């Protein structure tokens, strides 16, 4: 019996030693894999850091040859970066755009500049801010955010040489609109739907507009506004959204109509996103006013019963198109909804907004703060 026990112990010892060897090999493999992952991440981070610091620094610190660069009037940071890269004074226009946004740099001036490849981004930015406008504006005016297109047309006609009738005819000209669709990626055939009130509603960007000419052409005005919208959409990453450009501007226009500050914009965008996700009617009051073509001081139940592809009390999902011309803050909010569980909000007479997750909570807020 003792021999059998010894043999059994020997066998068990061998098995234990084998398992220990196997565990040791596994531990080594795991450690090697972890080490490789760490080295890979560190290497990627180092490469990224090296690339960014290189893009911020001079293209060639030993090249002091003057490069003549012209920045046109109305250029955005994206356009300026592209011009600088094309002229070889920076290596990456995207890094320029992000760097400018990160440092919150503004005040770039149109004009002619003498730059060199030995200048870093900070030096180039300083030059662009200290330049002088080489042409004086003969015509300047501002379109506020959230205006209906018919109000935008009235504003333009009052500030420029263009007539309301001329503008109205052009923004409804199907042949011209078809041409614009072929030229602007953001414009889709949906704007030609016969139920759309104004084909370019939502696309006429609210901003300050400056022209060196005293008199402008109607196409020049329309396309200047469209280009601003296209730039804002591109700068905020609209091309990678699950929504179409038309849907993004539609959501942004609702946010513009409902929100009073940036915090509200993000939160209301989250409410819209939550309702769309579960198939719940949006029931947003600004869509009712637009459906009626009339601004209401207060939305009544009888107003919400009006049948219209714009009335979100009458339809499920988004309205057929934008209900105003939203600014960049609302477009950005549409693309970056706040992550929360709210489905309701109430604008109290005090100016405060109360958000709720359930209908019961919402009704209590209405009763309490009305």
C-alpha positions in Angstrom: 0.0 0.0 0.0 2.9 2.3 0.8 4.3 1.9 -2.7 1.0 2.7 -4.3 0.6 5.8 -2.1 4.1 6.9 -3.0 3.4 6.4 -6.7 0.1 8.4 -6.4 2.0 11.2 -4.6 4.6 11.2 -7.3 2.0 11.4 -10.0 0.2 14.2 -8.2 3.4 16.1 -7.7 4.2 15.8 -11.4 0.8 17.0 -12.4 1.1 19.9 -9.9 4.5 20.8 -11.4 3.1 20.7 -14.9 0.2 22.9 -13.9 2.6 25.4 -12.3 4.7 25.4 -15.4 1.6 26.0 -17.6 0.4 28.8 -15.2 3.9 30.4 -15.4 3.8 30.3 -19.2 0.3 31.8 -19.3 1.4 34.6 -16.9 4.4 35.3 -19.1 2.2 35.5 -22.2 -0.3 37.8 -20.4 2.6 40.0 -19.2 4.1 40.2 -22.7 0.6 41.0 -24.2 0.1 43.8 -21.6 3.6 45.1 -22.3 2.9 45.2 -26.0 -0.4 47.0 -25.5 1.2 49.6 -23.2 4.0 50.1 -25.6 1.5 50.4 -28.5 -0.6 53.0 -26.7 2.5 54.9 -25.6 3.9 54.8 -29.1 0.6 56.0 -30.6 0.4 58.8 -28.0 4.0 59.8 -28.6 3.5 59.8 -32.4 0.3 61.9 -32.0 2.0 64.3 -29.7 5.0 64.6 -32.0 2.7 65.2 -35.0 0.7 67.9 -33.3 3.7 69.7 -31.9 5.3 69.5 -35.3 2.2 71.0 -36.9 2.1 73.8 -34.4 5.8 74.6 -34.9 7.5 76.0 -38.1 7.3 74.1 -41.3 11.0 74.9 -41.8 12.7 77.0 -39.1 15.6 77.7 -41.5 13.5 79.1 -44.4 13.0 82.8 -44.0 11.9 83.4 -47.6 8.8 85.7 -47.7 5.6 84.1 -48.8 2.8 86.5 -49.9 -0.5 85.3 -48.6 -3.9 86.9 -49.3 -6.8 86.4 -46.9 -10.1 87.3 -48.6 -12.9 89.2 -46.8 -15.3 86.9 -45.0 -12.8 84.0 -44.6 -13.5 81.6 -41.8 -10.8 79.8 -39.7 -11.3 76.8 -41.9 -10.8 78.9 -45.1 -7.8 80.7 -43.6 -6.2 77.4 -42.6 -6.7 76.0 -46.1 -5.1 79.1 -47.7 -2.1 78.9 -45.3 -1.6 75.2 -46.0 -1.9 75.8 -49.8 0.8 78.5 -49.5 3.1 76.1 -47.5 3.4 78.2 -44.3 1.6 75.6 -42.2 1.6 71.8 -42.6 -2.0 71.0 -41.5 -5.1 73.2 -41.9 -7.1 71.0 -39.5 -4.5 71.4 -36.7 -4.7 75.2 -37.4 -8.5 75.2 -37.1 -8.5 73.1 -33.9 -5.7 75.2 -32.4 -7.5 78.4 -33.1 -10.7 77.0 -31.5 -8.7 75.7 -28.5 -7.2 79.1 -27.9 -10.4 80.9 -28.7 -8.6 83.1 -31.2 -10.8 85.7 -33.1 -10.3 89.0 -34.9 -8.5 87.8 -38.0 -8.3 90.5 -40.6 -8.6 90.2 -44.3 -5.6 91.5 -46.2 -2.2 90.8 -47.8 0.4 89.3 -45.5 4.1 88.5 -45.7 4.7 85.2 -43.9 7.5 82.7 -43.8 7.8 79.0 -43.3 10.0 79.6 -40.2 7.0 81.1 -38.3 5.1 78.9 -35.8 1.3 79.0 -35.5 1.3 81.6 -32.7 3.4 84.0 -34.7 1.1 83.5 -37.8 -2.0 84.0 -35.7 -0.6 87.3 -34.3 0.2 88.5 -37.8 -3.4 87.7 -39.0 -4.9 89.6 -36.1 -2.7 92.7 -36.6 -3.3 93.1 -40.3 -5.6 95.7 -41.8 -8.6 95.3 -44.0 -7.5 96.2 -47.5 -10.9 97.2 -48.7 -13.6 99.1 -46.8 -17.1 97.6 -46.5 -19.7 99.6 -48.4 -22.6 97.4 -47.2 -23.0 95.8 -43.7 -26.0 94.4 -41.9 -26.9 91.6 -39.4 -29.5 88.9 -39.5 -30.5 87.7 -36.0 -30.9 84.0 -35.1 -34.2 82.3 -35.3 -36.0 84.5 -37.8 -38.4 83.0 -40.3 -37.2 83.3 -43.9 -40.0 85.8 -44.8 -38.7 88.1 -42.0 -35.1 87.6 -43.2 -36.1 88.7 -46.7 -37.8 91.8 -45.3 -34.6 92.6 -43.3 -32.4 92.2 -46.3 -34.6 94.3 -48.5 -34.6 97.1 -45.8 -30.8 97.0 -45.6 -29.7 96.5 -49.2 -30.5 97.5 -52.8 -32.5 94.2 -53.2 -36.3 94.2 -53.3 -38.5 91.8 -51.4 -40.3 90.7 -54.5 -36.9 89.9 -56.2 -35.7 87.9 -53.2 -39.0 86.1 -52.8 -39.0 85.1 -56.4 -35.4 83.9 -56.4 -35.7 81.7 -53.3 -38.7 80.0 -54.8 -37.2 79.6 -58.3 -37.1 75.8 -58.9 -34.5 76.0 -61.6 -32.2 78.1 -59.4 -32.8 75.8 -56.5 -32.0 72.7 -58.5 -28.7 74.4 -59.5 -28.0 75.2 -55.9 -28.6 71.5 -54.9 -26.0 70.4 -57.4 -23.5 72.9 -55.9 -24.1 72.6 -52.2 -23.7 69.2 -50.5 -26.0 70.2 -47.7 -28.9 70.9 -50.0 -31.1 67.9 -50.8 -34.1 67.3 -53.1 -36.4 67.4 -50.1 -36.3 71.2 -50.2 -38.3 71.0 -53.4 -41.2 69.1 -51.7 -44.4 71.0 -52.5 -45.4 70.9 -48.8 -42.2 72.8 -47.8 -43.2 76.5 -47.2 -39.8 78.0 -48.0 -37.2 75.7 -49.7 -34.3 77.6 -48.1 -35.8 78.0 -44.6 -33.1 77.0 -42.1 -30.3 77.4 -44.7 -30.0 81.2 -44.6 -27.4 81.6 -41.9 -28.0 84.4 -39.3 -24.9 86.5 -39.0 -23.3 89.8 -39.9 -22.7 90.3 -43.6 -20.2 92.7 -45.1 -19.8 93.5 -48.8 -17.2 95.8 -50.5 -19.8 96.7 -53.1 -22.5 99.2 -52.4 -25.0 97.2 -54.5 -25.2 93.4 -54.6 -26.9 90.8 -56.8 -29.6 88.6 -55.4 -27.7 85.4 -56.1 -24.6 86.9 -54.3 -26.7 87.5 -51.2 -28.3 84.1 -51.1 -25.2 82.2 -51.8 -23.2 84.1 -49.2 -25.7 83.0 -46.6 -25.7 79.4 -47.8 -21.9 79.3 -47.7 -21.9 80.4 -44.1 -24.3 77.6 -43.2 -22.2 75.0 -45.1 -19.1 76.2 -43.2 -20.8 76.0 -39.8 -22.1 72.5 -40.5 -18.7 71.3 -41.7 -16.8 72.9 -38.8 -19.2 71.2 -36.3 -18.9 67.7 -37.8 -22.3 67.5 -39.4 -21.1 65.2 -42.1 -20.5 62.3 -39.6 -24.0 62.6 -38.0 -26.6 59.9 -38.3 -29.0 62.7 -39.3 -29.1 64.3 -42.7 -28.2 68.0 -43.1 -31.9 68.8 -43.5 -32.8 66.9 -40.3 -29.9 68.6 -38.4 -31.1 72.0 -39.4 -34.7 71.1 -38.6 -33.7 70.0 -35.1 -31.5 73.1 -34.7 -34.4 75.3 -35.7 -36.7 73.8 -33.0 -34.0 74.2 -30.4 -33.6 77.9 -31.6 -37.3 78.4 -31.1 -37.4 76.9 -27.7 -34.1 77.7 -25.9 -33.0 80.9 -24.3 -29.4 80.1 -23.5 -26.7 77.5 -24.4 -27.4 75.3 -21.4 -31.0 75.1 -22.4 -30.1 74.3 -26.0 -28.1 71.2 -25.0 -30.8 70.0 -22.6 -33.7 70.6 -25.0 -31.7 68.8 -27.7 -31.5 65.9 -25.4 -35.3 65.9 -24.9 -35.8 66.0 -28.7 -33.3 63.1 -29.1 -35.1 61.1 -26.3 -38.5 61.6 -27.9 -37.4 60.7 -31.4 -35.7 57.5 -30.1 -38.9 56.1 -28.5 -41.2 57.4 -31.2 -42.9 59.9 -28.9 -44.4 63.0 -30.6 -42.2 66.1 -30.2 -45.1 68.4 -29.4 -42.9 71.6 -29.6 -44.9 74.9 -29.6 -42.7 76.8 -32.1 -43.7 74.2 -34.8 -47.3 75.0 -34.2 -46.8 78.8 -34.7 -44.8 78.1 -37.9 -47.5 75.7 -39.2 -50.1 78.5 -38.8 -47.7 81.1 -40.2 -48.4 83.3 -37.2 -46.5 84.1 -34.0 -48.5 83.3 -30.8 -47.9 84.8 -27.4 -49.3 81.5 -26.0 -50.0 78.2 -27.7 -53.6 77.1 -27.1 -55.0 73.6 -27.5 -57.0 74.7 -30.5 -53.8 75.8 -32.2 -52.2 72.3 -31.7 -55.1 70.7 -33.6 -54.1 72.3 -36.9 -53.2 69.7 -39.6 -49.8 70.5 -41.0 -46.6 68.6 -41.8 -44.9 71.2 -39.6 -47.1 70.8 -36.6 -45.4 68.3 -34.2 -48.6 67.9 -32.2 -50.2 66.6 -35.4 -47.4 64.4 -36.7 -44.9 61.9 -35.3 -41.2 62.6 -35.7 -39.6 65.7 -37.2 -41.5 68.4 -39.1 -41.0 68.4 -42.9 -38.3 71.0 -42.6 -36.7 73.8 -40.5 -39.1 76.3 -38.9 -36.6 79.2 -38.7 -32.9 80.0 -39.5 -30.9 78.7 -36.5 -27.5 80.1 -35.3 -24.3 78.1 -34.7 -25.1 77.4 -31.0 -28.3 75.7 -31.9 -26.7 73.7 -34.7 -24.0 72.6 -32.3 -26.6 71.6 -29.8 -28.5 69.6 -32.4 -25.3 67.6 -33.1 -24.4 67.2 -29.4 -27.6 66.5 -27.4 -27.2 66.3 -23.6 -27.4 62.7 -22.3 -30.2 62.5 -19.8 -33.7 60.9 -19.3 -35.9 64.0 -19.6 -38.9 63.8 -21.9 -40.7 67.0 -20.8 -39.8 70.7 -20.1 -41.9 73.7 -19.0 -41.0 77.4 -19.6 -42.4 79.1 -16.5 -43.5 82.8 -16.6 -40.5 83.6 -14.4 -38.1 82.6 -17.3 -36.9 79.4 -15.6 -37.2 76.1 -17.4 -38.2 72.9 -15.5 -37.3 69.5 -17.0 -39.1 66.3 -16.1 -38.7 62.6 -16.8 -42.4 61.7 -16.4 -45.7 63.2 -17.3 -46.7 63.3 -13.6 -43.6 65.3 -12.8 -44.2 67.6 -15.7 -47.8 68.3 -14.7 -46.7 69.0 -11.1 -44.1 71.5 -12.4 -46.8 73.2 -14.5 -49.2 73.5 -11.6 -46.4 74.7 -9.3 -44.7 77.3 -11.5 -47.5 78.5 -13.7 
